[in-house]
């Protein structure tokens, strides 16, 4: 480990905006929300307290709508989401965030603190908001 390296956590590099969308929303409605909020992913709301959150990222829309040539008005978010959403602790070192995301094949994940999602962290954030670069 480089002695000059300062610790950075997921919370230090994350994007603070977290958008929640109902699973019954259509892909078209979800993309409109993504455009207006300027986000590349959103969290799918729980249906009941014991349920898990889902997540939809751009690649889910590509795989679930564009590639199979489906209408974005006929595909619901719950059909293309990844569930459960894998989150990272707010205080996790960015090195471990990078390893986790790469290991599970994700480009981003929600950041969790005290049981709440407080932001989103992406592989891009790990570079663009990292003090080492």
Contact map, one row per residue, 1 for C-alpha under 8 A:
1110100000000000000000000000000000000000000000000000000000000000000000000000000000000000000000000000000000000000000000000000000000000
1111100000000000000000000000000000000000000000000000000000000000000000000000000000000000000000000000000000000000000000000000000000000
1111100000000000000000000000000000000000000000000000000000000000000000000000000000000000000000000000000000000000000000000000000000000
0111110000000000000000000000000000000000000000000000000000000000000000000000000000000000000000000000000000000000000000000000000000000
1111111000000000000000000000000000000000000000000000000000000000000000000000000000000000000000000000000000000000000000000000000000010
0001111100000000000000000000000000000000000000000000000000000000000000000000000000000000000000000000000000000000000000000000000000100
0000111110000000000000000000000000000000000000000000000000000000000000000000000000000000000010000000000000000000000000000000000000000
0000011111011000000000000000000000000000000000000000000000000000000000000000000000000000000011000000000000000000000000000000000001000
0000001111111000000000000000000000000000000000000000000000000000000000000000000000000000011111000000000000000000000000000000000000000
0000000111111100000000000000000000000000000000000000000000000000000000000000000000000001111111001000000000000010000000001000000000000
0000000011111100000000000000000000000000000000000000000000000000000000000000000000000000011000000000000000000010000000100000000000000
0000000111111100000000000000000000000000000000000000000000000000000000000000000000000000000000000000000000000000000000000000000010000
0000000111111110000000000000000000000000000000000000000000000000000000000000000000000000000000000000000000000000000000001000110011000
0000000001111111000000000000000000000000000000000000000000000000000000000000000000000000000000000000000000000010000000111100100010000
0000000000001111100000000000000000000000000000000000000000000000000000000000000000000000000000000000000000000000000000111000100000000
0000000000000111110000000000000000000000000000000000000000000000000000000000000000000000000000000000000000000000000001110000000000000
0000000000000011111000000000000000000010000000000000000000000000000000000000000000000000000000000000000000000000000001110000000000000
0000000000000001111100000000000000000000011000000000000000000000000000000000000000000000000000000000000000000100000011110000000000000
0000000000000000111110000000000000001000111000000000000000000000000000000000000000000000000000000000000000000000000000000000000000000
0000000000000000011111000000000000000000011110000000000000000000000000000000000000000000000000000000000000000000000000000000000000000
0000000000000000001111101000010000000000011110000000000000000000000000000000000000000000000000000000000000000000000000000000000000000
0000000000000000000111111000000000000000000110000000000000000000000000000000100000000000000000000000000000000000000000000000000000000
0000000000000000000011111000000000000000000110000000000000000000000000000001110000000000000000000000000000000000000000000000000000000
0000000000000000000001111100000000000000000000000000000000000000000000000001110000000000000000000000000000000000000000000000000000000
0000000000000000000011111110110000000000000000000000000000000000000000000001100000000000000000000000000000000000000000000000000000000
0000000000000000000000011111110000000000000000000000000000000000000000011111100000000000000000000000000000000000000000000000000000000
0000000000000000000000001111111000000000000000000000000000001000100000011111100000000000000000000000000000000000000000000000000000000
0000000000000000000000000111111100000000000000000000000000000000000000011000000000000000000000000000000000000000000000000000000000000
0000000000000000000000001111111110000000000000000000000000000000000000001000000000000000000000000000000000000000000000000000000000000
0000000000000000000010001111111111000000000000000000000000000000000000000000100000000000000000000000000000000000000000000000000000000
0000000000000000000000000011111111100000000000000000000000000000000000000000000000000000000000000000000000000000000000000000000000000
0000000000000000000000000001111111110000000000000000000000000000000000000000000000000000000000000000000000000000000000000000000000000
0000000000000000000000000000111111111000000000000000000000000000000000000000000000000000000000000000000000000000000000000000000000000
0000000000000000000000000000011111111111110000000000000000000000000000000000000000000000000000000000000000000000000000000000000000000
0000000000000000000000000000001111111110000000000000000000000000000000000000000000000000000000000000000000000000000000000000000000000
0000000000000000000000000000000111111100000000000000000000000000000000000000000000000000000000000000000000000000000000000000000000000
0000000000000000001000000000000011111110000000000000000000000000000000000000000000000000000000000000000000000000000000000000000000000
0000000000000000000000000000000001111111000000000000000000000000000000000000000000000000000000000000000000000000000000000000000000000
0000000000000000100000000000000001101111110000000000000000000000000000000000000000000000000000000000000000000000000000000000000000000
0000000000000000000000000000000001000111110000000000000011000000000000000000000000000000000000000000000000000000000000000000000000000
0000000000000000001000000000000001000011111000000000001111000000000000000000000000000000000000000000000000000000000000000000000000000
0000000000000000011110000000000001000011111100000000001110000000000000000000000000000000000000000000000000000000000000000000000000000
0000000000000000011110000000000000000000111110000000111100000000000000000000000000001000000000000000000000000100000000000000000000000
0000000000000000000111100000000000000000011111000000111100000000000000000000110010000000000000000000000000000000000000000000000000000
0000000000000000000111100000000000000000001111100000110000000000000000000000000000000000000000000000000000000000000000000000000000000
0000000000000000000000000000000000000000000111111011110000000000000000000000000000000000000000000000000000000000000000000000000000000
0000000000000000000000000000000000000000000011111010000000000000000000000000000000000000000000000000000000000000000000000000000000000
0000000000000000000000000000000000000000000001111110000000000000000000000000000000000000000000000000000000000000000000000000000000000
0000000000000000000000000000000000000000000001111110000000000000000000000000000000000000000000000000000000000000000000000000000000000
0000000000000000000000000000000000000000000000011111000000000000000000000000000000000000000000000000000000000000000000000000000000000
0000000000000000000000000000000000000000000001111111100000000000000000000000000000000000000000000000000000000000000000000000000000000
0000000000000000000000000000000000000000000001000111110000000000000000000000000000111000000000000000000000000000000000000000000000000
0000000000000000000000000000000000000000001111000011111000000000000000000000000000111000000000000000000000000000000000000000000000000
0000000000000000000000000000000000000000001111000001111100000000000000000000000011111000000000000000000000000000000000000000000000000
0000000000000000000000000000000000000000111100000000111110000000000000000000000011111000000000000000000000000000000000000000000000000
0000000000000000000000000000000000000000111100000000011111011000000000000000100111000000000000000000000000000000000000000000000000000
0000000000000000000000000000000000000001110000000000001111111000000000000000000010000000000000000000000000000000000000000000000000000
0000000000000000000000000000000000000001100000000000000111111100000000000000000000000000000000000000000000000000000000000000000000000
0000000000000000000000000000000000000000000000000000000011111110000000000000000000000000000000000000000000000000000000000000000000000
0000000000000000000000000000000000000000000000000000000111111111000000000000000111000000000000000000000000000000000000000000000000000
0000000000000000000000000010000000000000000000000000000111111111110000000000000100000000000000000000000000000000000000000000000000000
0000000000000000000000000000000000000000000000000000000001111111111000000000000000000000000000000000000000000000000000000000000000000
0000000000000000000000000000000000000000000000000000000000111111111100000000000100000000000000000000000000000000000000000000000000000
0000000000000000000000000000000000000000000000000000000000011111111101000010001100000000000000000000000000000000000000000000000000000
0000000000000000000000000010000000000000000000000000000000001111111111110010000000000000000000000000000000000000000000000000000000000
0000000000000000000000000000000000000000000000000000000000001111111111000000000000000000000000000000000000000000000000000000000000000
0000000000000000000000000000000000000000000000000000000000000111111111000000000000000000000000000000000000000000000000000000000000000
0000000000000000000000000000000000000000000000000000000000000011111111000000000000000000000000000000000000000000000000000000000000000
0000000000000000000000000000000000000000000000000000000000000000111111100000000000000000000000000000000000000000000000000000000000000
0000000000000000000000000000000000000000000000000000000000000001111111110110000000000000000000000000000000000000000000000000000000000
0000000000000000000000000000000000000000000000000000000000000000100011111110000000000000000000000000000000000000000000000000000000000
0000000000000000000000000111000000000000000000000000000000000000100001111110000000000000000000000000000000000000000000000000000000000
0000000000000000000000000111100000000000000000000000000000000000000000111111000000000000000000000000000000000000000000000000000000000
0000000000000000000000000110000000000000000000000000000000000000000001111111000000000000000000000000000000000000000000000000000000000
0000000000000000000000000110000000000000000000000000000000000001100001111111101100000000000000000000000000000000000000000000000000000
0000000000000000000000111110000000000000000000000000000000000000000000001111111100000000000000000000000000000000000000000000000000000
0000000000000000000001111110010000000000000100000000000100000000000000000011111110000000000000000000000000000000000000000000000000000
0000000000000000000000110000000000000000000100000000000000000000000000000001111110000000000000000000000000000000000000000000000000000
0000000000000000000000000000000000000000000000000000000000000001000000000011111110000000000000000000000000000000000000000000000000000
0000000000000000000000000000000000000000000000000000000100011011000000000011111111000000000000000000000000000000000000000000000000000
0000000000000000000000000000000000000000000100000000011110010000000000000000111111100000000000000000000000000000000000000000000000000
0000000000000000000000000000000000000000000000000000011100010000000000000000000111111000000000000000000000000000000000000000000000000
0000000000000000000000000000000000000000000000000001111000000000000000000000000011111000000000000000000000000000000000000000000000000
0000000000000000000000000000000000000000000000000001111000000000000000000000000001111100000000000000000000000000000000000000000000000
0000000000000000000000000000000000000000001000000001111000000000000000000000000001111110000000000000000000001100000000000000000000000
0000000000000000000000000000000000000000000000000000000000000000000000000000000000011111000000000000000000001100000000000000000000000
0000000000000000000000000000000000000000000000000000000000000000000000000000000000001111100000000000000000001111000000000000000000000
0000000001000000000000000000000000000000000000000000000000000000000000000000000000000111110100001000000000001111000000000000000000000
0000000001000000000000000000000000000000000000000000000000000000000000000000000000000011111100000000000000000011100000000000000000000
0000000011100000000000000000000000000000000000000000000000000000000000000000000000000001111100000000000000000011100000000000000000000
0000000011100000000000000000000000000000000000000000000000000000000000000000000000000000111110000000000000000000000000000000000000000
0000000011000000000000000000000000000000000000000000000000000000000000000000000000000001111111011000000000000000000000000000000000000
0000001111000000000000000000000000000000000000000000000000000000000000000000000000000000001111111000000000000000000000000000000000000
0000000111000000000000000000000000000000000000000000000000000000000000000000000000000000000111111100000000000000000000000000010000000
0000000000000000000000000000000000000000000000000000000000000000000000000000000000000000000011111110000000000000000000000000000000000
0000000000000000000000000000000000000000000000000000000000000000000000000000000000000000000111111111000000000000000000000000000000000
0000000001000000000000000000000000000000000000000000000000000000000000000000000000000001000111111111100000000000000000000000000000000
0000000000000000000000000000000000000000000000000000000000000000000000000000000000000000000001111111110000000000000000000010010000000
0000000000000000000000000000000000000000000000000000000000000000000000000000000000000000000000111111111000000000000000000000000000000
0000000000000000000000000000000000000000000000000000000000000000000000000000000000000000000000011111111100000000000000000000000000000
0000000000000000000000000000000000000000000000000000000000000000000000000000000000000000000000001111111111111000000000000010000000000
0000000000000000000000000000000000000000000000000000000000000000000000000000000000000000000000000111111111100000000000000000000000000
0000000000000000000000000000000000000000000000000000000000000000000000000000000000000000000000000011111111000000000000000000000000000
0000000000000000000000000000000000000000000000000000000000000000000000000000000000000000000000000001111111000000000000000000000000000
0000000000000000000000000000000000000000000000000000000000000000000000000000000000000000000000000000111111100000000000000000000000000
0000000000000000000000000000000000000000000000000000000000000000000000000000000000000000000000000000111111111000000000000000000000000
0000000000000000000000000000000000000000000000000000000000000000000000000000000000000000000000000000110011111000000000000110000000000
0000000000000000000000000000000000000000000000000000000000000000000000000000000000000000000000000000100001111100000000011110000000000
0000000000000000000000000000000000000000000000000000000000000000000000000000000000001111000000000000100001111110000000011100000000000
0000000000000000010000000000000000000000001000000000000000000000000000000000000000001111000000000000000000011111000011111000000000000
0000000001100100000000000000000000000000000000000000000000000000000000000000000000000011110000000000000000001111100011111000000000000
0000000000000000000000000000000000000000000000000000000000000000000000000000000000000011110000000000000000000111111111100000000000000
0000000000000000000000000000000000000000000000000000000000000000000000000000000000000000110000000000000000000011111111000000000000000
0000000000000000000000000000000000000000000000000000000000000000000000000000000000000000000000000000000000000001111100000000000000000
0000000000000000000000000000000000000000000000000000000000000000000000000000000000000000000000000000000000000001111110000000000000000
0000000000000000000000000000000000000000000000000000000000000000000000000000000000000000000000000000000000000001111111000000000000000
0000000000000000010000000000000000000000000000000000000000000000000000000000000000000000000000000000000000000111101111100000000000000
0000000000000001110000000000000000000000000000000000000000000000000000000000000000000000000000000000000000000111100111110000000000000
0000000000100111110000000000000000000000000000000000000000000000000000000000000000000000000000000000000000000111000011111000000000000
0000000000000111110000000000000000000000000000000000000000000000000000000000000000000000000000000000000000011110000001111100000000000
0000000001001110000000000000000000000000000000000000000000000000000000000000000000000000000000000000000000011110000000111110110000000
0000000000000100000000000000000000000000000000000000000000000000000000000000000000000000000000000000000000111000000000011111110000000
0000000000000000000000000000000000000000000000000000000000000000000000000000000000000000000000000100100000110000000000001111111000000
0000000000000000000000000000000000000000000000000000000000000000000000000000000000000000000000000000000000000000000000000111111100000
0000000000001110000000000000000000000000000000000000000000000000000000000000000000000000000000000000000000000000000000001111111111000
0000000000001000000000000000000000000000000000000000000000000000000000000000000000000000000001000100000000000000000000001111111111000
0000000000000000000000000000000000000000000000000000000000000000000000000000000000000000000000000000000000000000000000000011111111001
0000000000000000000000000000000000000000000000000000000000000000000000000000000000000000000000000000000000000000000000000001111111001
0000000000011100000000000000000000000000000000000000000000000000000000000000000000000000000000000000000000000000000000000000111111100
0000000100001000000000000000000000000000000000000000000000000000000000000000000000000000000000000000000000000000000000000000111111111
0000010000000000000000000000000000000000000000000000000000000000000000000000000000000000000000000000000000000000000000000000000011111
0000100000000000000000000000000000000000000000000000000000000000000000000000000000000000000000000000000000000000000000000000000001111
0000000000000000000000000000000000000000000000000000000000000000000000000000000000000000000000000000000000000000000000000000001101111
